[in-house]
Amino acid sequence: TQASAHGPDYGYLWWLNTKGKQWPSAPKSSFAAIGNGSNIIWIDPEHDLVVVWRWHGPFMDGVIQRTLAAILDK
């Protein structure tokens, strides 16, 4: 997905982490679909990882941080 002309954090219905602003704990190559009812699909190509959950709030980066730590044994 390429960033849209409107900004580097959005491209064709996907939220991008190109500058690391969306989710500081996630790789900049990661991206997510955030849908109705706070259904989230977060994709991290760097770690060959897809995480799906139904919850969104100011702590989304914390979920990503704990997920990566558990998988990567950090």
mmJSON file of the N, C-alpha and C atoms, coordinates in Angstrom:
{"data_MODEL":{"atom_site":{
"group_PDB":["ATOM","ATOM","ATOM","ATOM","ATOM","ATOM","ATOM","ATOM","ATOM","ATOM","ATOM","ATOM","ATOM","ATOM","ATOM","ATOM","ATOM","ATOM","ATOM","ATOM","ATOM","ATOM","ATOM","ATOM","ATOM","ATOM","ATOM","ATOM","ATOM","ATOM","ATOM","ATOM","ATOM","ATOM","ATOM","ATOM","ATOM","ATOM","ATOM","ATOM","ATOM","ATOM","ATOM","ATOM","ATOM","ATOM","ATOM","ATOM","ATOM","ATOM","ATOM","ATOM","ATOM","ATOM","ATOM","ATOM","ATOM","ATOM","ATOM","ATOM","ATOM","ATOM","ATOM","ATOM","ATOM","ATOM","ATOM","ATOM","ATOM","ATOM","ATOM","ATOM","ATOM","ATOM","ATOM","ATOM","ATOM","ATOM","ATOM","ATOM","ATOM","ATOM","ATOM","ATOM","ATOM","ATOM","ATOM","ATOM","ATOM","ATOM","ATOM","ATOM","ATOM","ATOM","ATOM","ATOM","ATOM","ATOM","ATOM","ATOM","ATOM","ATOM","ATOM","ATOM","ATOM","ATOM","ATOM","ATOM","ATOM","ATOM","ATOM","ATOM","ATOM","ATOM","ATOM","ATOM","ATOM","ATOM","ATOM","ATOM","ATOM","ATOM","ATOM","ATOM","ATOM","ATOM","ATOM","ATOM","ATOM","ATOM","ATOM","ATOM","ATOM","ATOM","ATOM","ATOM","ATOM","ATOM","ATOM","ATOM","ATOM","ATOM","ATOM","ATOM","ATOM","ATOM","ATOM","ATOM","ATOM","ATOM","ATOM","ATOM","ATOM","ATOM","ATOM","ATOM","ATOM","ATOM","ATOM","ATOM","ATOM","ATOM","ATOM","ATOM","ATOM","ATOM","ATOM","ATOM","ATOM","ATOM","ATOM","ATOM","ATOM","ATOM","ATOM","ATOM","ATOM","ATOM","ATOM","ATOM","ATOM","ATOM","ATOM","ATOM","ATOM","ATOM","ATOM","ATOM","ATOM","ATOM","ATOM","ATOM","ATOM","ATOM","ATOM","ATOM","ATOM","ATOM","ATOM","ATOM","ATOM","ATOM","ATOM","ATOM","ATOM","ATOM","ATOM","ATOM","ATOM","ATOM","ATOM","ATOM","ATOM","ATOM","ATOM","ATOM","ATOM","ATOM","ATOM","ATOM","ATOM","ATOM"],
"id":[1,2,3,4,5,6,7,8,9,10,11,12,13,14,15,16,17,18,19,20,21,22,23,24,25,26,27,28,29,30,31,32,33,34,35,36,37,38,39,40,41,42,43,44,45,46,47,48,49,50,51,52,53,54,55,56,57,58,59,60,61,62,63,64,65,66,67,68,69,70,71,72,73,74,75,76,77,78,79,80,81,82,83,84,85,86,87,88,89,90,91,92,93,94,95,96,97,98,99,100,101,102,103,104,105,106,107,108,109,110,111,112,113,114,115,116,117,118,119,120,121,122,123,124,125,126,127,128,129,130,131,132,133,134,135,136,137,138,139,140,141,142,143,144,145,146,147,148,149,150,151,152,153,154,155,156,157,158,159,160,161,162,163,164,165,166,167,168,169,170,171,172,173,174,175,176,177,178,179,180,181,182,183,184,185,186,187,188,189,190,191,192,193,194,195,196,197,198,199,200,201,202,203,204,205,206,207,208,209,210,211,212,213,214,215,216,217,218,219,220,221,222],
"type_symbol":["N","C","C","N","C","C","N","C","C","N","C","C","N","C","C","N","C","C","N","C","C","N","C","C","N","C","C","N","C","C","N","C","C","N","C","C","N","C","C","N","C","C","N","C","C","N","C","C","N","C","C","N","C","C","N","C","C","N","C","C","N","C","C","N","C","C","N","C","C","N","C","C","N","C","C","N","C","C","N","C","C","N","C","C","N","C","C","N","C","C","N","C","C","N","C","C","N","C","C","N","C","C","N","C","C","N","C","C","N","C","C","N","C","C","N","C","C","N","C","C","N","C","C","N","C","C","N","C","C","N","C","C","N","C","C","N","C","C","N","C","C","N","C","C","N","C","C","N","C","C","N","C","C","N","C","C","N","C","C","N","C","C","N","C","C","N","C","C","N","C","C","N","C","C","N","C","C","N","C","C","N","C","C","N","C","C","N","C","C","N","C","C","N","C","C","N","C","C","N","C","C","N","C","C","N","C","C","N","C","C","N","C","C","N","C","C","N","C","C","N","C","C"],
"label_atom_id":["N","CA","C","N","CA","C","N","CA","C","N","CA","C","N","CA","C","N","CA","C","N","CA","C","N","CA","C","N","CA","C","N","CA","C","N","CA","C","N","CA","C","N","CA","C","N","CA","C","N","CA","C","N","CA","C","N","CA","C","N","CA","C","N","CA","C","N","CA","C","N","CA","C","N","CA","C","N","CA","C","N","CA","C","N","CA","C","N","CA","C","N","CA","C","N","CA","C","N","CA","C","N","CA","C","N","CA","C","N","CA","C","N","CA","C","N","CA","C","N","CA","C","N","CA","C","N","CA","C","N","CA","C","N","CA","C","N","CA","C","N","CA","C","N","CA","C","N","CA","C","N","CA","C","N","CA","C","N","CA","C","N","CA","C","N","CA","C","N","CA","C","N","CA","C","N","CA","C","N","CA","C","N","CA","C","N","CA","C","N","CA","C","N","CA","C","N","CA","C","N","CA","C","N","CA","C","N","CA","C","N","CA","C","N","CA","C","N","CA","C","N","CA","C","N","CA","C","N","CA","C","N","CA","C","N","CA","C","N","CA","C","N","CA","C","N","CA","C","N","CA","C","N","CA","C","N","CA","C"],
"label_alt_id":[null,null,null,null,null,null,null,null,null,null,null,null,null,null,null,null,null,null,null,null,null,null,null,null,null,null,null,null,null,null,null,null,null,null,null,null,null,null,null,null,null,null,null,null,null,null,null,null,null,null,null,null,null,null,null,null,null,null,null,null,null,null,null,null,null,null,null,null,null,null,null,null,null,null,null,null,null,null,null,null,null,null,null,null,null,null,null,null,null,null,null,null,null,null,null,null,null,null,null,null,null,null,null,null,null,null,null,null,null,null,null,null,null,null,null,null,null,null,null,null,null,null,null,null,null,null,null,null,null,null,null,null,null,null,null,null,null,null,null,null,null,null,null,null,null,null,null,null,null,null,null,null,null,null,null,null,null,null,null,null,null,null,null,null,null,null,null,null,null,null,null,null,null,null,null,null,null,null,null,null,null,null,null,null,null,null,null,null,null,null,null,null,null,null,null,null,null,null,null,null,null,null,null,null,null,null,null,null,null,null,null,null,null,null,null,null,null,null,null,null,null,null],
"label_comp_id":["THR","THR","THR","GLN","GLN","GLN","ALA","ALA","ALA","SER","SER","SER","ALA","ALA","ALA","HIS","HIS","HIS","GLY","GLY","GLY","PRO","PRO","PRO","ASP","ASP","ASP","TYR","TYR","TYR","GLY","GLY","GLY","TYR","TYR","TYR","LEU","LEU","LEU","TRP","TRP","TRP","TRP","TRP","TRP","LEU","LEU","LEU","ASN","ASN","ASN","THR","THR","THR","LYS","LYS","LYS","GLY","GLY","GLY","LYS","LYS","LYS","GLN","GLN","GLN","TRP","TRP","TRP","PRO","PRO","PRO","SER","SER","SER","ALA","ALA","ALA","PRO","PRO","PRO","LYS","LYS","LYS","SER","SER","SER","SER","SER","SER","PHE","PHE","PHE","ALA","ALA","ALA","ALA","ALA","ALA","ILE","ILE","ILE","GLY","GLY","GLY","ASN","ASN","ASN","GLY","GLY","GLY","SER","SER","SER","ASN","ASN","ASN","ILE","ILE","ILE","ILE","ILE","ILE","TRP","TRP","TRP","ILE","ILE","ILE","ASP","ASP","ASP","PRO","PRO","PRO","GLU","GLU","GLU","HIS","HIS","HIS","ASP","ASP","ASP","LEU","LEU","LEU","VAL","VAL","VAL","VAL","VAL","VAL","VAL","VAL","VAL","TRP","TRP","TRP","ARG","ARG","ARG","TRP","TRP","TRP","HIS","HIS","HIS","GLY","GLY","GLY","PRO","PRO","PRO","PHE","PHE","PHE","MET","MET","MET","ASP","ASP","ASP","GLY","GLY","GLY","VAL","VAL","VAL","ILE","ILE","ILE","GLN","GLN","GLN","ARG","ARG","ARG","THR","THR","THR","LEU","LEU","LEU","ALA","ALA","ALA","ALA","ALA","ALA","ILE","ILE","ILE","LEU","LEU","LEU","ASP","ASP","ASP","LYS","LYS","LYS"],
"label_asym_id":["A","A","A","A","A","A","A","A","A","A","A","A","A","A","A","A","A","A","A","A","A","A","A","A","A","A","A","A","A","A","A","A","A","A","A","A","A","A","A","A","A","A","A","A","A","A","A","A","A","A","A","A","A","A","A","A","A","A","A","A","A","A","A","A","A","A","A","A","A","A","A","A","A","A","A","A","A","A","A","A","A","A","A","A","A","A","A","A","A","A","A","A","A","A","A","A","A","A","A","A","A","A","A","A","A","A","A","A","A","A","A","A","A","A","A","A","A","A","A","A","A","A","A","A","A","A","A","A","A","A","A","A","A","A","A","A","A","A","A","A","A","A","A","A","A","A","A","A","A","A","A","A","A","A","A","A","A","A","A","A","A","A","A","A","A","A","A","A","A","A","A","A","A","A","A","A","A","A","A","A","A","A","A","A","A","A","A","A","A","A","A","A","A","A","A","A","A","A","A","A","A","A","A","A","A","A","A","A","A","A","A","A","A","A","A","A","A","A","A","A","A","A"],
"label_entity_id":["1","1","1","1","1","1","1","1","1","1","1","1","1","1","1","1","1","1","1","1","1","1","1","1","1","1","1","1","1","1","1","1","1","1","1","1","1","1","1","1","1","1","1","1","1","1","1","1","1","1","1","1","1","1","1","1","1","1","1","1","1","1","1","1","1","1","1","1","1","1","1","1","1","1","1","1","1","1","1","1","1","1","1","1","1","1","1","1","1","1","1","1","1","1","1","1","1","1","1","1","1","1","1","1","1","1","1","1","1","1","1","1","1","1","1","1","1","1","1","1","1","1","1","1","1","1","1","1","1","1","1","1","1","1","1","1","1","1","1","1","1","1","1","1","1","1","1","1","1","1","1","1","1","1","1","1","1","1","1","1","1","1","1","1","1","1","1","1","1","1","1","1","1","1","1","1","1","1","1","1","1","1","1","1","1","1","1","1","1","1","1","1","1","1","1","1","1","1","1","1","1","1","1","1","1","1","1","1","1","1","1","1","1","1","1","1","1","1","1","1","1","1"],
"label_seq_id":[1,1,1,2,2,2,3,3,3,4,4,4,5,5,5,6,6,6,7,7,7,8,8,8,9,9,9,10,10,10,11,11,11,12,12,12,13,13,13,14,14,14,15,15,15,16,16,16,17,17,17,18,18,18,19,19,19,20,20,20,21,21,21,22,22,22,23,23,23,24,24,24,25,25,25,26,26,26,27,27,27,28,28,28,29,29,29,30,30,30,31,31,31,32,32,32,33,33,33,34,34,34,35,35,35,36,36,36,37,37,37,38,38,38,39,39,39,40,40,40,41,41,41,42,42,42,43,43,43,44,44,44,45,45,45,46,46,46,47,47,47,48,48,48,49,49,49,50,50,50,51,51,51,52,52,52,53,53,53,54,54,54,55,55,55,56,56,56,57,57,57,58,58,58,59,59,59,60,60,60,61,61,61,62,62,62,63,63,63,64,64,64,65,65,65,66,66,66,67,67,67,68,68,68,69,69,69,70,70,70,71,71,71,72,72,72,73,73,73,74,74,74],
"pdbx_PDB_ins_code":[null,null,null,null,null,null,null,null,null,null,null,null,null,null,null,null,null,null,null,null,null,null,null,null,null,null,null,null,null,null,null,null,null,null,null,null,null,null,null,null,null,null,null,null,null,null,null,null,null,null,null,null,null,null,null,null,null,null,null,null,null,null,null,null,null,null,null,null,null,null,null,null,null,null,null,null,null,null,null,null,null,null,null,null,null,null,null,null,null,null,null,null,null,null,null,null,null,null,null,null,null,null,null,null,null,null,null,null,null,null,null,null,null,null,null,null,null,null,null,null,null,null,null,null,null,null,null,null,null,null,null,null,null,null,null,null,null,null,null,null,null,null,null,null,null,null,null,null,null,null,null,null,null,null,null,null,null,null,null,null,null,null,null,null,null,null,null,null,null,null,null,null,null,null,null,null,null,null,null,null,null,null,null,null,null,null,null,null,null,null,null,null,null,null,null,null,null,null,null,null,null,null,null,null,null,null,null,null,null,null,null,null,null,null,null,null,null,null,null,null,null,null],
"Cartn_x":[0.839,0.0,0.878,0.527,1.243,0.514,1.256,0.641,-0.181,-1.277,-2.144,-1.6,-2.163,-1.766,-2.189,-3.136,-3.639,-2.709,-1.835,-0.914,-0.186,0.958,1.783,1.254,0.209,-0.286,-1.515,-1.916,-3.133,-2.962,-3.391,-3.321,-4.33,-5.285,-6.302,-6.927,-7.579,-8.315,-7.424,-6.132,-5.199,-4.501,-4.314,-3.543,-2.1,-1.2,0.214,1.024,2.12,3.007,4.335,4.288,5.502,6.455,5.936,6.8,6.888,6.263,6.306,5.452,4.591,3.744,2.523,1.945,0.727,0.982,2.021,2.349,3.861,4.406,5.859,6.546,5.852,6.457,6.509,5.796,5.7,6.703,7.104,7.971,7.27,8.041,7.473,6.833,7.138,6.535,5.155,4.731,3.44,2.293,1.099,-0.095,-1.315,-2.459,-3.656,-4.916,-5.929,-7.292,-8.041,-8.688,-9.45,-10.884,-11.755,-13.116,-14.168,-15.395,-16.556,-16.532,-16.901,-16.892,-15.501,-14.542,-13.147,-12.534,-12.942,-12.308,-11.0,-9.914,-8.591,-7.876,-7.266,-6.355,-5.023,-4.039,-2.712,-1.746,-1.001,-0.091,1.333,2.227,3.643,4.436,4.711,5.431,6.847,7.454,8.829,8.94,7.897,7.895,6.915,6.4,5.456,4.29,3.648,2.667,1.384,0.252,-1.06,-1.783,-2.254,-2.969,-4.34,-5.375,-6.746,-7.349,-7.943,-8.636,-9.75,-10.654,-11.789,-11.666,-10.883,-10.687,-9.779,-10.117,-9.278,-9.416,-8.373,-8.367,-6.973,-6.695,-5.382,-4.255,-4.615,-3.603,-3.269,-3.63,-3.358,-1.863,-1.033,0.411,0.876,0.234,0.582,0.288,-0.817,-1.148,-0.08,0.317,1.349,2.671,3.019,4.275,4.306,3.223,3.175,3.159,2.482,2.441,3.832,4.529,5.88,6.831,6.713,7.585,7.365,6.121,5.823,6.349,6.221,6.644,8.157,8.763,10.2,11.015,10.362,11.029,11.855,11.268,11.976,11.72],
"Cartn_y":[-1.183,0.0,1.238,2.164,3.439,4.485,5.408,6.511,7.361,7.904,8.723,10.145,10.893,12.288,13.117,12.609,13.332,13.233,12.249,12.12,10.794,10.714,9.502,8.368,8.637,7.626,6.876,7.11,6.473,6.136,4.938,4.535,3.462,3.773,2.847,1.993,2.645,2.015,1.334,1.589,1.035,2.177,2.029,2.978,2.5,3.378,3.037,3.576,2.939,3.365,3.873,4.494,4.861,5.761,6.608,7.492,7.067,5.932,5.446,6.239,7.107,7.922,7.158,6.316,5.593,4.67,3.852,2.848,2.824,3.602,3.696,2.358,1.411,0.11,-0.829,-0.499,-1.376,-0.964,-1.91,-1.555,-0.552,0.282,1.282,0.661,-0.594,-1.284,-1.851,-1.775,-2.348,-1.429,-2.027,-1.278,-1.979,-1.278,-1.853,-1.388,-2.235,-1.867,-1.709,-0.574,-0.318,-0.067,-1.012,-0.961,-0.635,-0.761,-0.495,-1.368,-0.803,-1.56,-1.789,-1.043,-1.152,-2.509,-3.116,-4.351,-3.977,-4.614,-4.233,-5.439,-5.215,-6.182,-5.459,-5.898,-5.276,-6.244,-5.771,-6.609,-6.089,-7.012,-6.702,-7.609,-7.144,-7.98,-8.336,-7.478,-7.708,-8.977,-9.271,-10.452,-11.522,-11.376,-12.338,-12.572,-11.475,-11.517,-10.793,-11.424,-10.8,-10.977,-9.87,-9.909,-9.276,-9.972,-9.476,-9.375,-8.222,-8.078,-7.062,-7.12,-6.206,-5.327,-4.322,-3.368,-2.274,-1.062,0.04,1.169,1.801,2.923,3.508,4.304,4.929,3.938,2.681,1.702,0.717,1.018,0.102,-0.188,0.826,0.606,-0.345,-0.304,-1.221,-2.67,-2.901,-4.256,-4.74,-3.887,-4.239,-4.515,-3.664,-3.832,-5.17,-5.513,-6.778,-7.978,-7.858,-8.956,-9.233,-8.183,-8.366,-8.901,-8.404,-8.876,-10.364,-10.802,-12.216,-13.11,-12.656,-13.47,-13.455,-12.304,-12.164,-12.405,-12.789,-13.054,-11.874,-10.697,-9.503,-9.309],
"Cartn_z":[0.0,0.0,0.0,-0.819,-0.89,-0.06,0.501,1.236,0.281,0.779,-0.065,-0.166,-1.075,-1.233,-0.022,0.75,1.918,3.117,3.124,4.244,4.239,4.908,4.89,5.768,6.558,7.489,6.995,5.751,5.242,3.773,3.395,1.996,1.667,0.843,0.341,1.439,2.388,3.491,4.532,4.51,5.495,6.22,7.517,8.303,8.326,7.944,7.799,8.981,9.254,10.339,9.775,8.612,7.883,8.664,9.517,10.299,11.76,12.097,13.465,14.436,13.918,14.781,15.276,14.432,14.81,15.989,15.877,16.889,17.046,17.97,18.138,18.411,19.023,19.34,18.152,17.098,15.926,14.853,14.015,12.889,11.964,11.327,10.425,9.191,8.931,7.786,8.116,9.373,9.755,9.348,9.261,8.874,9.442,9.428,10.04,9.335,9.401,9.027,10.34,10.509,11.725,11.296,11.635,11.128,12.167,11.742,12.575,13.827,14.95,16.192,16.739,16.246,16.676,16.376,15.29,14.83,14.149,14.567,14.081,13.49,12.336,11.733,11.623,12.372,12.344,11.687,10.712,9.94,10.102,10.434,10.608,9.666,8.447,7.486,7.936,8.73,9.191,10.039,10.804,11.669,11.19,9.977,9.398,10.362,10.771,11.837,11.438,11.736,11.584,12.911,13.48,14.752,14.533,14.997,14.859,16.25,16.563,17.837,17.713,18.679,18.705,19.942,19.793,20.869,20.338,20.661,20.219,21.225,21.471,22.387,22.402,23.393,23.441,23.735,24.01,24.388,23.279,22.044,20.933,20.818,21.007,20.929,22.028,23.194,24.273,23.918,23.222,22.766,21.796,20.876,19.9,20.614,21.56,22.3,23.041,23.738,24.478,23.544,22.413,21.439,20.894,20.463,19.929,20.999,22.225,23.303,23.574,23.559,23.814,22.701,21.478,20.336,20.164,20.388,20.162,21.428,22.525,23.81,24.291,24.242,24.721,26.184],
"occupancy":[1.0,1.0,1.0,1.0,1.0,1.0,1.0,1.0,1.0,1.0,1.0,1.0,1.0,1.0,1.0,1.0,1.0,1.0,1.0,1.0,1.0,1.0,1.0,1.0,1.0,1.0,1.0,1.0,1.0,1.0,1.0,1.0,1.0,1.0,1.0,1.0,1.0,1.0,1.0,1.0,1.0,1.0,1.0,1.0,1.0,1.0,1.0,1.0,1.0,1.0,1.0,1.0,1.0,1.0,1.0,1.0,1.0,1.0,1.0,1.0,1.0,1.0,1.0,1.0,1.0,1.0,1.0,1.0,1.0,1.0,1.0,1.0,1.0,1.0,1.0,1.0,1.0,1.0,1.0,1.0,1.0,1.0,1.0,1.0,1.0,1.0,1.0,1.0,1.0,1.0,1.0,1.0,1.0,1.0,1.0,1.0,1.0,1.0,1.0,1.0,1.0,1.0,1.0,1.0,1.0,1.0,1.0,1.0,1.0,1.0,1.0,1.0,1.0,1.0,1.0,1.0,1.0,1.0,1.0,1.0,1.0,1.0,1.0,1.0,1.0,1.0,1.0,1.0,1.0,1.0,1.0,1.0,1.0,1.0,1.0,1.0,1.0,1.0,1.0,1.0,1.0,1.0,1.0,1.0,1.0,1.0,1.0,1.0,1.0,1.0,1.0,1.0,1.0,1.0,1.0,1.0,1.0,1.0,1.0,1.0,1.0,1.0,1.0,1.0,1.0,1.0,1.0,1.0,1.0,1.0,1.0,1.0,1.0,1.0,1.0,1.0,1.0,1.0,1.0,1.0,1.0,1.0,1.0,1.0,1.0,1.0,1.0,1.0,1.0,1.0,1.0,1.0,1.0,1.0,1.0,1.0,1.0,1.0,1.0,1.0,1.0,1.0,1.0,1.0,1.0,1.0,1.0,1.0,1.0,1.0,1.0,1.0,1.0,1.0,1.0,1.0,1.0,1.0,1.0,1.0,1.0,1.0],
"B_iso_or_equiv":[0.0,0.0,0.0,0.0,0.0,0.0,0.0,0.0,0.0,0.0,0.0,0.0,0.0,0.0,0.0,0.0,0.0,0.0,0.0,0.0,0.0,0.0,0.0,0.0,0.0,0.0,0.0,0.0,0.0,0.0,0.0,0.0,0.0,0.0,0.0,0.0,0.0,0.0,0.0,0.0,0.0,0.0,0.0,0.0,0.0,0.0,0.0,0.0,0.0,0.0,0.0,0.0,0.0,0.0,0.0,0.0,0.0,0.0,0.0,0.0,0.0,0.0,0.0,0.0,0.0,0.0,0.0,0.0,0.0,0.0,0.0,0.0,0.0,0.0,0.0,0.0,0.0,0.0,0.0,0.0,0.0,0.0,0.0,0.0,0.0,0.0,0.0,0.0,0.0,0.0,0.0,0.0,0.0,0.0,0.0,0.0,0.0,0.0,0.0,0.0,0.0,0.0,0.0,0.0,0.0,0.0,0.0,0.0,0.0,0.0,0.0,0.0,0.0,0.0,0.0,0.0,0.0,0.0,0.0,0.0,0.0,0.0,0.0,0.0,0.0,0.0,0.0,0.0,0.0,0.0,0.0,0.0,0.0,0.0,0.0,0.0,0.0,0.0,0.0,0.0,0.0,0.0,0.0,0.0,0.0,0.0,0.0,0.0,0.0,0.0,0.0,0.0,0.0,0.0,0.0,0.0,0.0,0.0,0.0,0.0,0.0,0.0,0.0,0.0,0.0,0.0,0.0,0.0,0.0,0.0,0.0,0.0,0.0,0.0,0.0,0.0,0.0,0.0,0.0,0.0,0.0,0.0,0.0,0.0,0.0,0.0,0.0,0.0,0.0,0.0,0.0,0.0,0.0,0.0,0.0,0.0,0.0,0.0,0.0,0.0,0.0,0.0,0.0,0.0,0.0,0.0,0.0,0.0,0.0,0.0,0.0,0.0,0.0,0.0,0.0,0.0,0.0,0.0,0.0,0.0,0.0,0.0],
"pdbx_formal_charge":[null,null,null,null,null,null,null,null,null,null,null,null,null,null,null,null,null,null,null,null,null,null,null,null,null,null,null,null,null,null,null,null,null,null,null,null,null,null,null,null,null,null,null,null,null,null,null,null,null,null,null,null,null,null,null,null,null,null,null,null,null,null,null,null,null,null,null,null,null,null,null,null,null,null,null,null,null,null,null,null,null,null,null,null,null,null,null,null,null,null,null,null,null,null,null,null,null,null,null,null,null,null,null,null,null,null,null,null,null,null,null,null,null,null,null,null,null,null,null,null,null,null,null,null,null,null,null,null,null,null,null,null,null,null,null,null,null,null,null,null,null,null,null,null,null,null,null,null,null,null,null,null,null,null,null,null,null,null,null,null,null,null,null,null,null,null,null,null,null,null,null,null,null,null,null,null,null,null,null,null,null,null,null,null,null,null,null,null,null,null,null,null,null,null,null,null,null,null,null,null,null,null,null,null,null,null,null,null,null,null,null,null,null,null,null,null,null,null,null,null,null,null],
"auth_seq_id":[1,1,1,2,2,2,3,3,3,4,4,4,5,5,5,6,6,6,7,7,7,8,8,8,9,9,9,10,10,10,11,11,11,12,12,12,13,13,13,14,14,14,15,15,15,16,16,16,17,17,17,18,18,18,19,19,19,20,20,20,21,21,21,22,22,22,23,23,23,24,24,24,25,25,25,26,26,26,27,27,27,28,28,28,29,29,29,30,30,30,31,31,31,32,32,32,33,33,33,34,34,34,35,35,35,36,36,36,37,37,37,38,38,38,39,39,39,40,40,40,41,41,41,42,42,42,43,43,43,44,44,44,45,45,45,46,46,46,47,47,47,48,48,48,49,49,49,50,50,50,51,51,51,52,52,52,53,53,53,54,54,54,55,55,55,56,56,56,57,57,57,58,58,58,59,59,59,60,60,60,61,61,61,62,62,62,63,63,63,64,64,64,65,65,65,66,66,66,67,67,67,68,68,68,69,69,69,70,70,70,71,71,71,72,72,72,73,73,73,74,74,74],
"auth_comp_id":["THR","THR","THR","GLN","GLN","GLN","ALA","ALA","ALA","SER","SER","SER","ALA","ALA","ALA","HIS","HIS","HIS","GLY","GLY","GLY","PRO","PRO","PRO","ASP","ASP","ASP","TYR","TYR","TYR","GLY","GLY","GLY","TYR","TYR","TYR","LEU","LEU","LEU","TRP","TRP","TRP","TRP","TRP","TRP","LEU","LEU","LEU","ASN","ASN","ASN","THR","THR","THR","LYS","LYS","LYS","GLY","GLY","GLY","LYS","LYS","LYS","GLN","GLN","GLN","TRP","TRP","TRP","PRO","PRO","PRO","SER","SER","SER","ALA","ALA","ALA","PRO","PRO","PRO","LYS","LYS","LYS","SER","SER","SER","SER","SER","SER","PHE","PHE","PHE","ALA","ALA","ALA","ALA","ALA","ALA","ILE","ILE","ILE","GLY","GLY","GLY","ASN","ASN","ASN","GLY","GLY","GLY","SER","SER","SER","ASN","ASN","ASN","ILE","ILE","ILE","ILE","ILE","ILE","TRP","TRP","TRP","ILE","ILE","ILE","ASP","ASP","ASP","PRO","PRO","PRO","GLU","GLU","GLU","HIS","HIS","HIS","ASP","ASP","ASP","LEU","LEU","LEU","VAL","VAL","VAL","VAL","VAL","VAL","VAL","VAL","VAL","TRP","TRP","TRP","ARG","ARG","ARG","TRP","TRP","TRP","HIS","HIS","HIS","GLY","GLY","GLY","PRO","PRO","PRO","PHE","PHE","PHE","MET","MET","MET","ASP","ASP","ASP","GLY","GLY","GLY","VAL","VAL","VAL","ILE","ILE","ILE","GLN","GLN","GLN","ARG","ARG","ARG","THR","THR","THR","LEU","LEU","LEU","ALA","ALA","ALA","ALA","ALA","ALA","ILE","ILE","ILE","LEU","LEU","LEU","ASP","ASP","ASP","LYS","LYS","LYS"],
"auth_asym_id":["A","A","A","A","A","A","A","A","A","A","A","A","A","A","A","A","A","A","A","A","A","A","A","A","A","A","A","A","A","A","A","A","A","A","A","A","A","A","A","A","A","A","A","A","A","A","A","A","A","A","A","A","A","A","A","A","A","A","A","A","A","A","A","A","A","A","A","A","A","A","A","A","A","A","A","A","A","A","A","A","A","A","A","A","A","A","A","A","A","A","A","A","A","A","A","A","A","A","A","A","A","A","A","A","A","A","A","A","A","A","A","A","A","A","A","A","A","A","A","A","A","A","A","A","A","A","A","A","A","A","A","A","A","A","A","A","A","A","A","A","A","A","A","A","A","A","A","A","A","A","A","A","A","A","A","A","A","A","A","A","A","A","A","A","A","A","A","A","A","A","A","A","A","A","A","A","A","A","A","A","A","A","A","A","A","A","A","A","A","A","A","A","A","A","A","A","A","A","A","A","A","A","A","A","A","A","A","A","A","A","A","A","A","A","A","A","A","A","A","A","A","A"],
"auth_atom_id":["N","CA","C","N","CA","C","N","CA","C","N","CA","C","N","CA","C","N","CA","C","N","CA","C","N","CA","C","N","CA","C","N","CA","C","N","CA","C","N","CA","C","N","CA","C","N","CA","C","N","CA","C","N","CA","C","N","CA","C","N","CA","C","N","CA","C","N","CA","C","N","CA","C","N","CA","C","N","CA","C","N","CA","C","N","CA","C","N","CA","C","N","CA","C","N","CA","C","N","CA","C","N","CA","C","N","CA","C","N","CA","C","N","CA","C","N","CA","C","N","CA","C","N","CA","C","N","CA","C","N","CA","C","N","CA","C","N","CA","C","N","CA","C","N","CA","C","N","CA","C","N","CA","C","N","CA","C","N","CA","C","N","CA","C","N","CA","C","N","CA","C","N","CA","C","N","CA","C","N","CA","C","N","CA","C","N","CA","C","N","CA","C","N","CA","C","N","CA","C","N","CA","C","N","CA","C","N","CA","C","N","CA","C","N","CA","C","N","CA","C","N","CA","C","N","CA","C","N","CA","C","N","CA","C","N","CA","C","N","CA","C","N","CA","C","N","CA","C","N","CA","C","N","CA","C","N","CA","C"],
"pdbx_PDB_model_num":[1,1,1,1,1,1,1,1,1,1,1,1,1,1,1,1,1,1,1,1,1,1,1,1,1,1,1,1,1,1,1,1,1,1,1,1,1,1,1,1,1,1,1,1,1,1,1,1,1,1,1,1,1,1,1,1,1,1,1,1,1,1,1,1,1,1,1,1,1,1,1,1,1,1,1,1,1,1,1,1,1,1,1,1,1,1,1,1,1,1,1,1,1,1,1,1,1,1,1,1,1,1,1,1,1,1,1,1,1,1,1,1,1,1,1,1,1,1,1,1,1,1,1,1,1,1,1,1,1,1,1,1,1,1,1,1,1,1,1,1,1,1,1,1,1,1,1,1,1,1,1,1,1,1,1,1,1,1,1,1,1,1,1,1,1,1,1,1,1,1,1,1,1,1,1,1,1,1,1,1,1,1,1,1,1,1,1,1,1,1,1,1,1,1,1,1,1,1,1,1,1,1,1,1,1,1,1,1,1,1,1,1,1,1,1,1,1,1,1,1,1,1]
}}}
